[in-house]
Amino acid sequence: MLNIRIWDRLRRLDRSCRCLAQTYGCGFDTVNSQRHYSGSGNTTSTKLSKRSKDTAETVIIGGGVVGVSLAYHLSKAGQKDVVLLEKSELTAGSTWHAAGLTALYHPGINVKNLHYYSIQLYGELQKETDQEVGFHQCGSIRLASVPERVDEFHYQMQRQGWNKAPQWLLEPDEVKEMHPLLNTDKVLAGLYNPGDGHIDPYSLTQALAVGARKYGAEIYMPAPVTGLKQRTDGGWDVETPHGIINARRIINAAGFWAREVGALAGLEHPMVPIHHQFIITSTIPEVEALDKELPVIRDLESSFYLRQERQGLLLGPYEHQDKMKMCDDWVINGVPPGFGKELFESDLERISDHFVMAMELVPVLQTANVQSVVCGPITYTPDILPMVGPHQGIQNYWCACGFGYGIIHAGGVGKYLSDWILTGEPPYDLIELDPNRYSKWTTRRQENPMV
């Protein structure tokens, strides 16, 4: 009886969402707390509002949150002639439909530096740009329900001295006190980060764009890149429908279009687009009655995140690789040219096990009404870490792509690459994100097994 009522409702909603996704892209705004709909990327005007520049110090390809963060940081640091090219509109791709989670935690010590910087930046960005970003620092709790996970939490606490961000262990009763809607019968411990939370991806990107323009960067859209040709001096001719820009360097920040952009330069980046789904409930009385926002929950054994969305809840599972759905047609034939702010058909059967486990952990979900389902593309590399830095074997080509968690990485990566480009040295070691860590075994080509 645990899941019959809500599961019947989810199936009905799934059928309606399949029809909706074919017509609209749908996103949510955590600032204004209302749904909004975005039409196809094909509807954007093909004309620029002003003539594009002929030369640039740096051309950034891609107007998602990572690309716009790069434009913001390079221009703020004093680089002149920074140009960002976006094929349709800012946030089109993966940014606009992201759940917007911001986490200080990362199992790698070096990558934590990116997370820490991002959260510090997001906390100050509204004051700097006078743009609302919808930043909710409600904290987060990672749950341990098996002894091995508790051991991992203790290990992470031993390394905590390397990091600036506060973090501490919670007993089950403390977890219950912080999140009263949880069933903590199986919870052995919690790992708490008070600075974590979530942010509105669209508002964040627009605020970074305001800052980038303020410091002198140029943002052109719609300006798809149609060709990349390296000059004898090591620079690049970047071809667009509006003309050619002579750039000293280029940065591929094109999201799930990054493989196509790389191919223009003769590179094959090992990344694939994956379907990621999450659901948003309507108002839940028990949530509405709370006097403060709930912390974000990450149930590691059940593989899902859960956060408050207005007076309801947002639940996002990460499927096991056996059930994960890849955009096979995109891998073979490339991303459809007009794809921008569209969504895929939902497939709730694929993530049904996660919902059942979520309803056991958070019993109010059993009677909740599901308001909407979001199913959109995110990008994974073979090890689920992004590709950040210069690419070997080709001059002045930089990567900032392959982000499965671009919202939390965007601020830190923008600062990290900006410092590296301007000083000639990376500010600290991030070898785990080196775009040159892959070899030919990561290509999408399948060899003939008979050879």
NUMARTI-12397 format. One record per residue: residue in one letter; x, y, z of N, C-alpha, C in turn. Coordinates in steps of 0.02 Angstrom, whole numbers, plus 32768, in hexadecimal, padded with zeros to 4 digits. Each point is the difference from the previous one (the first is absolute). Layout:
N
AXYZXYZXYZ...
//
This chain:
451
M80297FC380007FD7803D8000802B803F8000L80417FF88008802B803A80077FFD802E7FC4N7FFE7FE37FC4800B802B7FC67FC87FFD7FCDI7FCA7FDC800C7FCD7FF87FCC7FE280427FEDR7FEB802780327FDC803E7FF2802C80317FD9I803C800D8019802A80317FDE801A7FE47FBEW800A7FBD7FFD801B7FE57FC17FCD80047FC8D7FC17FF5800F7FCC800A7FCD800080487FE9R8009802E802F800180477FEE803D80107FD5L80397FE38011803C800C7FD97FF97FE77FB9R7FE07FC67FF77FF77FE57FBD7FD3802C7FD6R7FCB801A801F7FD4802D7FDA8025803F7FEEL8028801A802F8026803C7FF280347FF37FCAD801F7FC5800280327FEF7FCE7FE480037FBAR7FC37FE77FF77FE180017FBE7FF380487FE9S7FEA802B802E7FF380467FED804080257FF2C80367FEF8026804080227FF5801E7FEE7FBDR7FF37FC37FE880197FED7FBE7FE3802D7FC9C7FC2801180087FE1802E7FCF801C80468007L80078017803F80188043800D8047800B7FE7A802B7FCE800C804780087FEE800A80057FB5Q7FD27FE57FD8800780057FB87FF280477FE7T7FDC802680287FED80437FEB802880378021Y800E7FF88041802080358027803E7FE68023G802B8030801280317FF380347FE48021803EC80077FE1803A7FE4801E803C803480058036G80048039801F8030800C80357FDF801C803CF8027800C80357FE2801C803D802E80378019D7FE3802F80228023803B80187FFB8000804CT80387FF280217FFE7FFC80497FFD80458020V800880347FD97FFB8043801C7FB780168004N7FDD7FFB7FC77FBB80157FFE7FCF7FC88010S801B7FC380087FD87FC680147FC57FF67FD1Q800D7FFC7FBF7FCB7FF47FD1801B7FDB7FC3R7FD57FDB7FE080147FDD7FC4800380307FC5H802D7FF27FD1800080257FC280127FD07FC8Y7FEC80127FC4800A7FD47FC7802980247FCBS802D7FDA7FE1802C801C7FCD7FF67FD97FC0G7FF980227FC97FF57FDF7FC080407FE77FE2S7FFC7FE97FC480387FE37FDD803880327FF4G803E7FE67FFE8039802A7FF17FFE801B7FBAN7FD57FE67FD57FFD80187FBB7FDE80447FF9T7FDF801780367FD9803D7FFA802A803F8009T80407FF98012802A803A800D801180247FBFS800280438002801280277FC680477FEE7FEAT800D80047FBE80427FEF7FE6802D803C7FFAK7FE8803B80128027803D7FFA801D80148044L803E801C7FFE801E801C803C7FE780478009S7FFF8016803F7FEA8044800F803780337FEFK803E7FE87FF88037802D7FED80347FD77FDAR802C80237FDC80327FDF7FD880337FDE802CS80127FC37FEF80317FDA80288046801A7FF4K802B7FF58030804680167FFA80247FD37FCED8037801A7FE580287FDA7FD180387FDA8022T80168018803B80377FE180257FEC7FF88049A80207FD180217FF47FF68048803C7FDF801FE800D8010803E80347FDD80267FE97FB9800FT7FC17FF980177FE47FBF80107FB97FFC7FE4V7FF17FCA7FDD7FBB7FF27FEB7FE97FC38027I7FC9800980257FE17FCB80277FC47FE77FD7I7FFD7FBF7FF57FCA7FE27FD87FCF7FDE802FG7FC6801E80097FCD7FE3802B7FE880308035G7FBF800B80047FE3802F802E7FDA7FE08039G80167FC680177FE67FE4803E80228021803BV7FF27FE7803C801A8021803B804C7FFD8003V80207FCB7FE680497FFC8001801F80327FD1G7FE680047FC2801B802F7FD07FF980488016V7FC68011801C7FF480458016802C8010803DS800C7FCF802B802E800A80388047800F7FE7L80157FDE7FCC8042800E7FE3800480477FE6A7FCC80167FDD7FFF80457FE7800380328039Y7FDA7FF280347FFF802C803C804680058020H80207FC6800B803F800180248039801C7FD6L80037FEF7FC18035801B7FD57FFC804C7FFAS7FC380197FF47FF880497FF8800A80248042K7FE87FE38037800980208041804A80048012A80277FCD7FEC80487FFF800F802780307FD3G7FDF801F7FCF802180337FD880107FED7FB9Q7FEE7FC47FEB800E7FEE7FBA7FD180277FD1K801D801D7FCF7FDA80257FCE7FEB7FD17FC7D7FCE80137FDD7FE97FDB7FC47FED7FB88011V7FD57FF780327FE27FBF800F7FBD7FFC7FDCV7FF77FCB7FD87FC37FF77FDA7FE17FBC8011L7FC07FFF800D7FDB7FC1800A7FCF7FF87FC6L80007FC57FE27FD37FF07FC97FCE7FCB8017E7FC0800F7FFB7FCB7FD180137FD37FF47FC3K7FF37FC07FF27FDC7FEF7FC37FB780148000S7FE18005803C7FB9801580027FF680358036E7FFA7FEB80407FF88030803680227FE5803EL8012802C802E80227FEB803D7FD77FCD8026T80217FCF801B7FE67FC780287FE17FC97FD5A7FF7800A7FBE7FE67FCA7FD7802F7FC48002G7FE47FC5800780297FC480077FEF7FDD8041S80317FFA802C7FF47FDF80417FF580308039T801A803E7FFB7FFD802D80397FB880108015W7FD5800F7FD07FBE801C80117FD57FCF8027H80087FBE7FF57FD57FD0802280237FDD803AA803B8019801580247FE080377FDB800A8042A800B7FD2802F7FE18006804280228035802BG803C80167FEC80208039802080217FF18043L80157FC3800C801E7FEF80418045801E8007T800F8018803D8042801B800F801A7FDC803EA80387FDE7FF8801B7FD680368049800F800CL8013800B803E80468008801180257FBD7FFEY7FDC7FCB800A801F7FBD800480177FE87FBCH803A7FE0800080167FD97FC680347FCF801BP7FFF7FC17FE980317FD0801A804880117FF1G800C80297FCC804480147FEF801180428021I803B800380208014803D80238007803C7FD1N801D7FF47FC5800C80387FD27FC0801D7FE4V7FD27FD47FEC7FC280187FE27FD680278034K800A7FF180407FDC802680338010804B7FFCN803C80107FE8801180477FF87FD180237FCFL7FED7FDD7FCA7FD1801C7FD17FBC800C8021H7FE97FCF80267FBF800680218000803A8032Y8036800580278003803480337FFE80457FDFY8028800A7FCC800080417FDF7FBC80107FE2S7FE07FCF7FE07FBF800C7FE17FCE80198033I7FFD7FDF80397FCE80138032800F8045801DQ8040801080098010804480187FEC80357FCCL800D7FF17FC07FEE802F7FCB7FB5800A7FFCY7FDA7FC980027FB780047FF87FE180288039G80207FFD803A7FE680278038800A804B7FFAE803080147FD5800F80477FF77FE8801D7FBEL7FED7FD47FD27FF280167FBB7FC6802F7FFBQ7FCC7FF580267FC6802C7FFD801280488012K802A80088034801580428015802A80227FCAE802A7FD97FDE802D801C7FCD7FDB80137FC1T7FCF7FD97FEB7FDE800B7FC07FBA801D8006D7FE68003803D7FBC8017800C7FCE7FD47FDDQ80107FBF7FFA7FD47FCF7FE17FF07FC98032E7FC07FF2800A7FEC7FCA802C80187FBD7FE4V801C7FD5802B80197FC07FE97FDA7FC58020G7FD5800D80317FD97FCA801D802B7FCD8025F802F80178029802E7FD480237FE37FEE8044H7FF67FBF800C7FE47FE7803F80367FD88023Q801D801A803580337FDC80267FE07FDE803CC7FDC7FCB7FF27FDA7FDB803280287FC7801EG803E7FF47FE980287FC980187FED7FBF7FDDS802A7FCD80097FF07FBE7FE480197FCA802FI7FDF7FC67FFD80137FC6802880077FC47FD2R803A7FE18002800C7FC17FDE7FF17FC98032L7FD87FD07FED7FE97FCB802E80297FC17FF8A80107FE1803880217FBF80017FD07FCE801FS7FF17FCB7FDB7FD37FCC801A80217FBB8001V80417FFE7FF080277FC38006804380118023P801D7FD18024803E800F8025803980197FD4E80047FE67FC3803780167FD47FFB804A7FEFR7FC380197FFB7FF780477FF28014802A803DV7FF27FE7803C80168023803C804C80058001D80227FC97FEE804980017FFD801880357FCEE7FDE80057FC8801380337FCF7FF98046801DF7FCA800C80247FF68042801F803880108031H80157FCE80288038800B802E8040800F7FDAY800B7FDE7FC9803A800C7FD77FFF80487FE5Q7FC680167FE87FFB80447FE7800B80338037M7FEB7FF1803C800C802F8037804A80058011Q80257FC97FF780488003800C8023802F7FCFR7FE480077FC4801E802B7FCC7FE580478003Q7FD2800C802D7FDD80408001802F803B800CG80387FF38024802E8037800E801F80207FC3W7FFD7FDD7FC7801B801B7FC27FD180357FE1N7FC3800480187FCE80297FDF7FE68037802FK7FE880357FE07FE8803A80257FB87FF78017A7FDB7FD67FDD7FB87FFB800B7FF07FD8803FP7FD28018802A7FEC7FD9803B7FDA7FC17FEDQ800A7FCD80297FE07FBF7FF380047FD88041W7FCA7FDD801280037FD6803C7FCE7FC87FFCL800D7FCE802B7FD67FC480037FC3800C802CL7FC97FDE7FED7FC2800480267FEB7FBB8017E7FE57FFD803D7FDE7FC480177FBA7FFD7FE1P7FE27FC47FFE7FBD7FFB7FE27FCC802F801ED8002800B80417FCF802E801E800C80487FEBE803F80127FF2800F80437FE77FE780087FB8V80077FCA7FD97FE680017FBB7FB4800B8002K7FDF7FDD802C7FB7800780067FED80468016E8026801E802C7FF180438017800680337FC7M80337FF77FD5800B802F7FC97FCE7FF57FC7H7FEB7FC27FF67FD07FF07FCA7FC87FD6801FP7FCE801F801E7FCC7FDB80247FD57FD37FD5L800380057FBE7FD67FD77FD5801F7FBC7FF0L803E7FF5801680237FC27FF07FEC7FC88030N7FFD7FC47FE47FFC7FC3802880487FE9800BT801A8008803B80477FF3800D800D7FBB801ED7FD17FD27FF980087FBE801E803E7FDC7FE6K8011800B7FC1803B7FDE7FE3803D802D7FFAV7FFB803E80178037802F7FFC80327FF48038L803F7FF67FF080347FF58031802680408011A8005802D7FCF8025803E800B7FF080307FC7G8013803E80087FF980327FCC8040802A7FFCL801080187FC58038802E7FF67FE380427FEBY800A803380297FDC80407FF8802F80367FE7N7FEA80237FCC8023803B7FE57FD1803C8004P800B802E802F7FD08038800A7FFE80327FC7G803480047FD7800180327FCB7FE07FE97FBFD7FEB7FC17FFD7FE27FE57FC27FBA801B7FF5G7FE47FEF7FC67FBB80137FF27FF07FF87FB6H7FDF80327FE47FEF7FFE7FB97FF680487FE7I800580077FBE7FFD80427FE17FD97FFA7FBFD7FE080367FEA7FDC7FFF7FC1803380067FC6P80087FCD7FD7803380017FCB7FF8803A7FCEY7FC1800D7FED7FF580367FCF80158044801DS7FEA800E803D80118041801E804A8006800CL80217FCA801580488000800A802480127FBFT7FED7FDF7FCA8021800D7FC07FF680477FE9Q7FC3801A80087FF380457FEB80288031802AA80087FF380418027802C802A804A80007FEBL801A7FC57FF080457FFC7FE8800880257FBDA7FCC7FFD7FD6800280247FC08000804B800BV7FD980178030800080488010804580158017G80207FD7802A80438010801780327FFF7FC7A7FFC7FCE7FD4802E7FFB7FC77FFC803D7FD4R7FC380157FF07FF8803D7FD68019803D8025K7FF480048040801780398028804B80087FFCY80247FC87FFD804980037FFE801C7FFF7FBAG7FD580037FCD8017800A7FBC7FFA7FC67FD1A7FE87FC680167FF87FC87FD37FC6800B7FCFE80067FE27FC57FCA80037FCE7FDF7FBB7FFCI7FBD800080017FDA7FC27FFB7FD580057FC1Y800D7FD27FD17FDB80017FC17FD27FC27FFBM7FC2800D7FEF7FD07FCA7FF57FC6801B7FD7P7FE67FD67FD380167FBD7FF0803F80017FD4A80327FDB8014803F80007FDB801F7FBB8002P7FE27FD07FDD801C7FBD7FFF80447FFF7FDDV802D7FD7801A80427FF87FE17FFA7FCB7FCAT801280137FC47FF97FD27FC680437FE57FE8G8036801D801780427FE87FEA8037801A802EL80357FD88007803B80138027803E7FF07FD7K802780327FF2803D7FF67FD9803B801F8024Q80347FD7800C803A801A8024802F80237FCFR8018803B8013802E80267FD780487FEB800ET802C80177FD780467FED8008801F801E803FD7FE38036801A801A801F803D7FE57FDF803FG7FD87FCB7FF97FE47FDD80397FBB80188015G7FEA80387FE57FBE8019800E7FCA7FDC7FD8W7FC3801780067FC87FDE7FE07FD480317FD9D7FE97FE97FC77FCA80217FDD7FBF7FDD8013V7FD5802480227FC17FE480187FC980187FD0E7FE37FD17FDC7FCE80117FCD7FBA7FFD801DT7FD980337FF27FBA800380137FD8801A7FC4P7FBE7FFB80017FD9801C7FC88008804C7FFAH801B80208033800780498000804680167FECG802C7FD17FF2804480127FEE80337FD88026I803F80117FF780387FDC801E801F802B8037I800D7FE2803980238022803780457FE18006N803380287FFD80457FE9800A800F8000804BA80097FC5801C80087FFA804980467FE58010R801C801A803780407FE680177FF77FBA801CR7FC87FF580237FF27FBE801C7FB47FF57FFFI7FEC7FC180037FBA7FEF80057FF57FD2803CI7FC58005801E7FEE7FD480377FBE7FDD7FEEN80027FBF7FFF7FC57FD87FF17FD87FF6803FA7FCA802780087FD37FFB80397FBA7FF27FE6A7FFB7FD57FCE7FC27FF77FDA7FD17FCB801CG800C7FE8803D7FD17FD1801E7FFB7FC07FD7F7FC17FE97FF47FFA7FC27FDA800B800B7FB5W800F803D7FEA8018800D7FBC804C7FFE7FFDA80227FF3803780498005800280227FCE7FD1R7FE27FC67FF6801E7FD07FD17FFF801C7FBAE7FC880207FED7FFC801D7FBE803280397FF7V800880298033803180367FFC80467FE47FFDG800E7FCD802880427FE07FFD800F7FE37FBCA7FCD7FE37FE0800A7FE27FBE801480357FCDL7FE8803D8008801380367FD3804B800F8003A801E7FEF803A8048800A800980277FC07FF6G7FDE7FCA7FEB80217FC17FF480097FD5803EL7FD9800D803580057FDB803E7FC07FD7800CE80087FC880237FC67FD980147FFD7FFC804CH7FD58028801E7FFB800180487FD47FC78019P80187FD980307FDA7FC780187FCA80158032M7FC5800F7FE87FC88012802C7FC07FED7FDDV7FCF7FEF80297FC07FEB7FE47FC780238025P7FC9800F7FDC7FC6801E80217FD47FCA8020I7FEA800D803D7FD97FD180287FBD80208012H7FCB7FD980027FBF8017801880018004804CH7FF1803B801B7FFA800780497FBA801A800FQ7FDF7FDF80317FBB801280117FFB80158049F7FD4802F800D7FEB800C80457FB780158001I7FE07FF7803A7FBA801180077FF980398032I7FCB80277FF87FF08037802E7FB87FF58017T7FF6800180417FBD7FF8801A7FDD80438006S7FBF7FFF80077FDB803C80128006800A804CT7FDD802F801C8005801080477FF17FC3802BI802C7FF380307FF77FCB80327FF280228043P7FC87FF380207FEE8023803E80377FFE8035E80217FC7800780357FFA8033803C802C7FF0V800D800B7FC08036802E7FED7FEA8047800AE7FC380107FEC7FE580438008800080168049A7FF87FD1802E7FFA801180478044800E8021L80377FF17FDE8042800A801D8010804A8005D80298011803280128047800A804480117FE1K80237FCF7FE3803D800E7FDC800A7FCC7FCAE802A80117FCE800A7FD37FC780257FC28015L7FEC7FC77FE480207FC1800E80457FFC7FE0P80307FDF802080407FF47FDF7FF97FD07FC6V802D80057FD080037FD07FC980157FBC801BI7FE07FCB7FE980117FBC8015801F7FDB7FC5R80357FDB800E801E7FD37FD080027FBA801FD7FD67FD57FE67FFE7FBA8017802E7FD87FD2L803A7FEE801A80337FE47FD57FF37FB77FECE7FE37FDA802D7FF17FBA7FEF7FC57FFC7FD0S7FCF802C80077FC780017FD2800C802B7FC3S803780257FFF801780277FC67FCD80337FE8F7FED802E802E7FD680387FEB800E803D802CY7FEE803A7FE78002803D80277FB880198009L7FF6802580357FBE801A801080088045801FR7FDB80307FE680038043801D7FBB801F7FFFQ7FF8803580267FC1802480007FFB802C7FC2E7FC680007FE27FF1802C7FC77FBF80238010R8005804080117FC6802680197FE47FDC803EQ7FC07FED7FFF7FE27FDD80387FF87FB57FF1G80257FE97FCF80017FB97FEF80467FE58001L800C7FC97FDD80417FE07FFF80157FF07FB9L804180007FF5801E7FEE7FC0802B7FC3800BL7FF37FCB7FDA80237FC0800880227FEE7FBFG80427FF4800480277FF07FC4802A7FC2800AP7FF07FC87FDF80287FC38005803A80007FCEY80347FDB801280357FEF7FD07FFF7FB57FF7E7FEE7FEA7FC37FF77FB97FF380437FDB7FFFH7FFB7FBF800E80397FD57FF680107FFD7FB6Q803F7FF37FF0801580017FB97FD97FCE7FD5D7FE57FCB801F7FD97FD07FD97FBE801C7FE9K7FE6803280257FBF801E7FEE800880457FE1M803A801D8005800B80437FE67FF480037FB5K7FDF80337FEA7FF080067FB9802C80347FDEM80237FEB7FCD802B802C7FDA7FDC80167FC0C800F803C7FE97FE480197FC280267FE07FC6D7FEF7FC27FF080277FDA7FCE800280237FBCD7FC8801C7FEC7FFE80207FBF802F803D7FFEW800480248038802C803A8003804A7FEA7FFBV800F7FC8802080457FE77FFE80147FEF7FB9I7FD27FE27FDB800F7FE97FBC7FFB80397FCDN7FCA802780057FF280327FCD800A80488016G8010800B803F8009804480197FBF801C801DV8007803780247FC68021801F7FD5801F7FC9P7FBE7FF980037FD680207FCD800E804B7FFDP8008801C7FC5801480477FFA7FD380318025G7FBF7FF380027FD38030801F7FF37FF58049F80217FCE801E7FF27FF18046801A8038802DG7FD68018802E80158037802B7FE17FF98045K7FC1801380067FDE7FFC80407FC67FCE7FFDE800F7FC77FE57FCF7FCA7FFD80107FCC8035L7FD07FD4800B80097FC8802F7FF27FBE7FDDF80157FCA801F7FF17FBE7FE77FBE7FE7801FE7FE67FCB7FE37FC87FDF801F80167FE18043S7FD68007803280117FE280417FF87FB47FFCD80237FDF802E7FFD7FB6800380067FED804AL7FC98007802380017FF5804880097FB78014E7FEF7FD27FD3800B7FB9800F804B7FF4800CR802A80247FDC80487FF58005801C80128045I7FDE802D80228019801780427FCE7FF08038S7FD57FCE7FF47FCD7FF08031801D7FE88042D80377FDA7FFE801E7FE7803E8016803A802DH801980357FE28016803A80287FC580218023F7FC780047FDD7FC5801F801D7FE67FD8803CV80017FBE7FF97FE97FD68037802C800B803DM804180027FF6802E800C80397FF88046801CA7FF380317FD57FF6804480177FC18005802BM7FCB7FDD7FED7FC28002802680087FDF8045E802D7FD08004800E7FE1804180278031802CL802F80237FE38028803080267FD8803E8013V7FD680187FD27FD9803D800A7FB67FED7FF7P7FDF7FE980347FBC7FE57FF97FCD80317FE3V800A804180067FCE802F7FE57FFC7FFC7FB4L80337FE27FE07FFD7FF77FB87FCB7FCE7FEAQ7FEB7FD5802E7FCF7FCD7FEE7FBD801D7FECT7FEF8039801B7FC080207FF1800880427FDAA803D800E7FEA800D803F7FDD7FE77FFE7FB9N7FEA80397FE77FEE80077FB9803D80177FD9V80107FDC7FCB803980127FD67FEA80357FCFQ8021803980027FEC80387FD5801F7FFA7FBBS803F7FEB7FFC80217FFE7FBF803C7FD18002V80147FEB7FC5803C7FD67FF7802D80247FCDV803F800680118031801E7FD280307FC97FEBC80087FF67FC0802F7FCF7FE4802880227FCAG803F800E800E802980247FD080467FE37FFCP802880167FCF80437FE47FF680348020802DI802A7FD5801D803D80168021803A7FDA7FE1T803D8015800C803A7FE27FDF802B7FDB8031Y80147FC47FED802F7FD88029803E7FF07FD7T803980048022803E7FE57FE580097FB9801CP80337FDA7FEA80087FBC801A80057FFB804CD801E8032802180067FFE80497FD380338023I7FD2801E7FDA7FCE8030801980208040801BL803F800C7FF08020803F80128009802A7FC1P7FFC804280068006802B7FC5804680027FE3M8005801E7FC68040800A7FDE8011804B8004V80358010802480108046800F804A800C7FF4G8010802C7FD0804580127FF480117FFE7FB7P8040800D7FEE801680007FBA80067FB97FE6H7FF27FF77FBF80047FBE7FE180447FF77FDFQ801E7FC6800C80427FF27FE37FFA7FF47FB5G803680107FDD80047FF17FB97FDF80347FD4I7FE58034801E7FDF80357FDA800780418027Q801780337FE0800F803F80247FC18028800FN8000801E803B7FCF803380137FB77FE77FFBY7FF77FC0800D7FBD7FE380047FF67FE88048W7FD0801D80227FF37FF180477FBC7FDF8007C7FFC7FD380317FC17FDD800E7FE180188041A7FBF80087FFF7FD8800B803D7FBD7FDD7FF2C80037FBE7FFC7FC67FDA7FE97FFC7FBD8024G7FCA7FDC7FF47FF77FBF801F7FE580048047F7FDD803680117FE8800A80447FBF7FDB800CG80007FD2802F7FC27FE280177FE180298038Y8028802C801F7FE980298039801980487FF5G7FEA801D7FC9801B80407FEB7FF0803B802DI7FC87FFE80237FED803980298033800C8037I80127FCB80258030800980378047800A7FE6H80107FE67FC6804480077FE6800C80427FDCA7FCB80217FEA800880387FD2802A8039801CG7FF08016803C80258038801C80497FF08009G800F7FC7801E80457FED800D80287FF47FC0V7FE17FE07FCF80247FF47FC1800D80417FDBG7FD0802F8002800B80417FE1803D8023801DK80067FFF80428039801F802280407FDA7FF2Y7FFD7FBE8004803C7FD67FF7801E800A7FBAL7FD77FFB7FCC801B80087FBC801480477FF2S7FDC8030801B801380467FF78045800D801DD800D7FE8803C80438008801E80367FDE7FD6W7FF17FC47FE880307FDA7FD9801180247FBFI7FCD80187FDE800A80227FC0802880418009L7FF080258034801F8041800980477FFD801ET800E7FCD802880427FFB8020802D7FCC7FDFG7FE37FD47FD880287FCB7FE080097FC2802AE7FE68000803D80057FC5802C7FBD7FF58023P7FEC7FC1800A7FC37FF38026800A8013804AP7FCD801B802080088016804680097FC68031Y7FEA7FC47FEF800B7FC580297FF67FC27FD3D80107FC7801B7FFE7FC27FDA7FB97FE77FF8L7FEC7FF47FC17FBF7FE17FF2800B7FCA7FCAI80317FD5800C80127FCF7FCD7FC67FD17FF1E7FD37FF780317FC87FD27FF47FCF801B7FCDL800580417FEF7FD5801E7FCC8025800D7FBFD803F7FEB7FFB8028800B7FC47FDD7FE17FC3P7FF180287FCD7FDE7FE47FC5802A7FCE7FDAN80417FFC8010802C7FD17FDD80077FBD8023R7FD67FF5803380057FC280267FE47FC37FDBY7FDC800C7FCA7FE27FCA7FDA802B7FEC7FC5S7FF87FC37FEA80237FE77FC67FCE7FE57FCDK80197FDC7FCE7FD57FE97FCA7FCA7FCF8018W800B7FE080397FCF7FCF80187FBE80218014T7FFF804280067FC3802380147FD780197FC4T80147FF27FC47FD980177FC77FC07FD87FFAR7FD0801B7FDA7FC07FDE7FFA80027FCB7FC9R80377FFA7FDD80047FCF7FCA80077FB9801EQ7FDE7FD17FE280057FBB801580297FDA7FCCE80347FDF8019802B7FDA7FD27FDE7FBE7FEDN800E7FE87FC57FE67FC07FE9801E7FC8802BP7FD77FDA8025801C7FCD802D80227FC77FDBM7FF47FFA7FBF801E7FC97FD9804680127FE8V801380408006804280157FE780367FEE8032
//
